[in-house]
Amino acid sequence: ADLSTNIAGVPLPNVFFNASGVWCQHEHELQALLESQSGSLITKSATFEPREGNPSPRYLPIPNGSINSMGLPNEGYEYYLNYARKFDYSHTKPLFISLSGLSLADNVKMVEAFVAADLPCMLEINFSCPNVPGKPQLGYDIEAMDNALATLAPLVKKPFGIKLPPYFDIAHFDQVAGVCQKYDNLAFLTCVNSVGNGLAIDFETETALIKPKDGFGGLGGAMILNTALANVNAFHRRLPGKQVIGVGGVTSGKEAFLHILAGASAVQIGTQLKEEGPALFERLNKELSDIMMAKGYNSIEDFRGKVKTL
Ligand SMILES: CC(C)(C)CCc1c(C(=O)O)[nH]c(=O)[nH]c1=O
């Protein structure tokens, strides 16, 4: 079956790529994604300056998923800008760049640098990034989100996307969609980032599993699939003129199929990629293709967003 898709008019040979943060901090990791069967690749969320991130253990697989509090370890935005300058855009797969400024000012400076470089890469701005200490993350501060988009969208000029945290209240889906609708070049939403501030505890040692933040960290993997599907579908229904990239709980072709049925135009993989490595993409392509053939679908558009209700 044909697993090709496009994001903001940019073709992807297949719907699959990494979630920002997984297998994408260093060039050798990005090279492995380039050589894999992924349909695209995205860099680790960049901050203005390089960051070590939090002390380990800061990521762990747990039953039905994972927990992480990495703390934005990355090489700094110039590293990824240089990577984007050297990238061979004649490749079959496009390059996405994730930005996660620690302040709006930092996001402005990084966006301006990428816009000045005028490269074909696609920006995904991480709205789970920390905002003013003591205030919720950008994605949970609707006024701050609107203000950030009012500043950033005109700067980016071309189509771009934002990475959103999961929402759990219909009124929040409505509010966030209302803000996103205001920005024409906001072309896609990537839903969802990890489910924030979970806590994994070891029964034997009676100790939190990860070191940072008293063990509090973002939850990913199978356990967040149904939250991810809801966020993908909620924004697919509310924003017909925009696209949604689905992420959360995809471990096989089956969950990828469900994300697309919910409305996703592409599918990112986090936890499962961290655990299985880039060979995962060959498996996912085969599994999704087999599912589509079995159901009589030839292309993604034959079933994308067509989840039925009772
Ligand atoms: C959680 C933040 C550190 C504020 C942003 C980076 C990030 C991280 C991280 O670097 O800890 N982990 C996630 O699961 N999602 C993210 O967006």
The ligand as an SDF file (V2000), in Angstrom:
LIG
                    3D

 17 17  0  0  0  0  0  0  0  0999 V2000
    9.8150   19.0890   29.4280 C   0  0  0  0  0  0  0  0  0  0  0  0
   10.7450   20.1720   28.9360 C   0  0  0  0  0  0  0  0  0  0  0  0
   12.1360   19.9600   29.5010 C   0  0  0  0  0  0  0  0  0  0  0  0
   10.2140   21.4920   29.4310 C   0  0  0  0  0  0  0  0  0  0  0  0
   10.7510   20.2250   27.3770 C   0  0  0  0  0  0  0  0  0  0  0  0
   11.5390   19.1030   26.6810 C   0  0  0  0  0  0  0  0  0  0  0  0
   10.8700   17.7780   26.8080 C   0  0  0  0  0  0  0  0  0  0  0  0
   11.4270   16.7300   27.5170 C   0  0  0  0  0  0  0  0  0  0  0  0
   12.7410   16.8500   28.2130 C   0  0  0  0  0  0  0  0  0  0  0  0
   13.7580   17.2400   27.5610 O   0  0  0  0  0  0  0  0  0  0  0  0
   12.7280   16.5560   29.4270 O   0  0  0  0  0  0  0  0  0  0  0  0
   10.7950   15.5450   27.6530 N   0  0  0  0  0  0  0  0  0  0  0  0
    9.5640   15.3180   27.0630 C   0  0  0  0  0  0  0  0  0  0  0  0
    8.9600   14.2290   27.1820 O   0  0  0  0  0  0  0  0  0  0  0  0
    9.0070   16.3230   26.3230 N   0  0  0  0  0  0  0  0  0  0  0  0
    9.6030   17.5350   26.1880 C   0  0  0  0  0  0  0  0  0  0  0  0
    9.0150   18.4340   25.5210 O   0  0  0  0  0  0  0  0  0  0  0  0
  1  2  1  0
  2  3  1  0
  2  4  1  0
  2  5  1  0
  5  6  1  0
  6  7  1  0
  7  8  2  0
  7 16  1  0
  8  9  1  0
  8 12  1  0
  9 10  2  0
  9 11  1  0
 12 13  1  0
 13 14  2  0
 13 15  1  0
 15 16  1  0
 16 17  2  0
M  END
$$$$
